[in-house]
Amino acid sequence: MVLTENNYVLNKNRYFLSWFHTQILSGYDIYLDISDFQNFIDYVTFWYESKYPNNSSSFLISDLKDISSCFTYEQLMYRIDKDILDFLSCNYRNETKIRKPFYDQNGDVSYVFEEITINVYSKKDKIEGFQVVCDCSTGEVKNTEDLISKGIIDSNSINIDNLLYILNTKYNNIYNCNELKRVIQNHKIDLKLRKILIALIGKKLLSNDDCDSDIRIKRYNSFREDFNSNMYDLRIKNDDFSNDLKVLFKH
């Protein structure tokens, strides 16, 4: 498929719209509007194009180096909307969220852990359901002692993906795990959506014809290095930046 400007306008990208609509039909809880994601694509593209101006600019090489040093990943993230930043973290999410501060030796808050609570209901009235508390970032179950006392697990270390596997294989007739399944599904789709957005930015940077290929490659390499270095779980492959958009939307 030949790349065109419409490939980077989400509301006109038929591959994206088809994929996104399919996720919604599967039960995906939309995190943000398409317009929010479009603004993210446009702004990040603008950022790296500004970092390396086009060939017609009258900058000296020394000026270009000075400009590039100002366009850091940290400065970019500082300018991104908070809702987009939250999305980019791709944490597990649910309606109930608890913030737990971690204090350093001076009694100051050095970090805030975010946890969510997930309900697992009983399929039988006489059997009590239970709650799962997990770390938003890692999916690690925090209230393992409760689950051990119920005989559901026998380990103090387990994440919600493995917990769901146990519940599906051993207790499928006893517990309703729909809420747990939804949280895990949303997380997986968030990861895929983030990967799609990042890949489209890369494609857009490589396709801009306002400059020669050297400048385009500089923009692209700087962008890819920044995001791959700072988002360790992004794992974008070279194929994701190819000219074949169909590859990007494969499951």
N, C-alpha and C positions, 0 to 999 in steps of 0.2 A: 504493500500500500504506500502510495506517495504521501509524504508528510506535507501538510498544509497548515495554515494558521488555525483552522478549525480544530485541529488535533489538540490544541492547547486551550481551547475554549470549552470547558466541560459541558456546558449546555448544548454544544454543537457536536461533541465527540460521540458518535453513535456507539462506539465500543464501550466507552465509559458509562454512558447512560444505560445501555443494556446490562452491563455488569452491576451497576449500582441498583437498578430496579430489581434485579434478581436477588440481591442481598436483602433488600427491604421485604420482598415477598417471602424470603426464608425466615423472617423474624428479626432482622437487624434493627436495633434501636439507633436511629440517626443521631450522631453526635453534634454535627453542625450542618448548616445549609451549604449547598453547592457553591453559593456565592462567596461564602467564607473561604472555602478551599480554593476558589478561583483567585481571590485576592492574595492568598498565600503564594500561589504559583507566580502571579504577576509581580509581586513584590520581591520575591527571592531572585527571579530573573533580572529585574531591574537592578538589584543589589550587585550581582556579579557582572552585569554589563557596565555598571558605573565603576566597578573596581578596575575593569580593563576597558577603557574607552575605545571607540571605533577608530579606524585608520585615519579618518578625516579630521580627528581632533589635533589641536596644535600643541599637545603636551610633549615635553622633552622626556627622555628616558628616566632622568632623575626625578622628574615630577611624578611620573607613573609609579615609580617605586614608593615614593612618599604616600601617594594616594592609596596604593594597594595595602600598605601597612595599617591604614585606618579602617579598612573594610574587613574586620575580623569576624569570625563566627560568633563570638560573644557579643559584639556590637550588633550583629544582625538579629540575634535572639532577643536582645534588649528592645528591639523595635517591633518585634512580632506581637500581635495581640495575645493576651493571656489565654483566651479560649483555644487558640491555635497551639500555643505552647503546651497546654494541658493535653490536647489531642496528640501532639507529636510524641509525648511520653508513652502513649499507648498502654496506659495502666489498665488493669482490670477495673471495671466500673459497675456500680449498682446504685440504687436510690439511697441506700444508707451508707454514709461514709463517716468514719471516726478519725480524728487527727490526734496523734499521740506524740508529744514533744520528747526529744532525747536531750538530756542536759549534760554539759561538759563538767569538768572538775571544778569550775568556778560557779556552777549553778546557772550558767547561761544556756539558752536553747541553741544547740548547734545543728539540730536536724529535726524534721517532723516526719514521723511515719504515718502513712495513711492506710487505713484498713477499711474493708467493707464487710458487711454482714449479709449472708445469703441464707435463705430459709429452705430447708428440706422438709417436705411435708409427708405425713404418713398416708398410705393408701388405705389403711385400715384404722377405724376409729379407736380401737383399743391399743394401738401402738403409737407411742409418742414420737413426734417429729423432733427435729433439732436444728440448730443454727450453726453455720460455718463462718468463722471469722478468718479472713485471709489478708495478707499484705497486698496492697494494690499494685505494687511494682513487680513483685516476684510471683504472686499467686500462692505463696507459702501459707499453709494453714496454721493459724496461731493458737487455736483452742483444741489442740490435739488430745489433751487429757480428757476432755468431755467425750470425744469420739472413741477413745480407748476404753473409757468406762462403760460405753454402750456396746463394746465388742465389735465395733465397725472396723477399726484399724488397730494395729499392734505396734506402730512406730511413732516416735515423737517428731519425725520429719517427713512431711508429705505435702505436695502441692495439690491444688484443686483439680487439675487435669487427671492426676493419678487417683484422687479420691472419687471422681466421677466414674472412672473405669471400675473401681471396686464396687461402687454402688450399682452400676449397671450389670455387672457380672454376678454379684453375690446377693444383692438385695433388690433386684428389679421389681419383684412382686410386692415389696414392702414399702418402699419409699418413692415419692414423687420428686424427681430431680429437675423439673422443668426450669426453675429459676437458676439453678447451678449451670445447666446446659446453656441458658441464655447468656449468662455472664461470660462463659468461656467462648461461645460463638461470637459475641460482640468483640471480644478481645482479638480473636483471630482475624475478623473482618477489619478491625481498626488497623492491625498490622499490615494487611494487604492493601488497604486504602492508602495508608501512609507511603507504602512502597510505590504505588501507582503515581501518587502526586509527585514524589521525589524524582521518579523516572521521567515524568512528563516535563519537569523543569529541566532536567539534563538534555532531553530531546530538543526543547525549545532553545536552549543556549547554543546547541550545536547547529541549529537550523537558521539562526539569524544571519541574514545576508548583508548587514550593515558594515561588515568588516571581512578581512580575509580569514583563511582557515587557521592561521597561527593564533590570532586573537580569540577565535571561537574555542579553540582547544585549550588556551590558557584559562578562559572563563570556566569551561567545563571541568577541567582538571582541578581547579581551585575549589569549585562547588562540590565535586565528588569527594575530594580529600577531606573537606570540612565535615560533610555529613556522615561519611563512612567512619571518620575518626571519632566523632562525638555521639553517634548513635550506633553502639556496638551491635545491636540486634537488628539493624536494617538489612544487612546481607544482600545488597543489590548485586546481581550478576551482570556480566557484560551484555548478555542477551537483552536485559531490561532496557538498555540504551540503544538497541538496534533500531533500524528503520521499520521493522515489522511490528506494528502496534498490536497485532493479534497475539504475539508472544506474551506481551505484558499482562493481558487479561485472562490468560489461561489459569485454571485453578490448580 
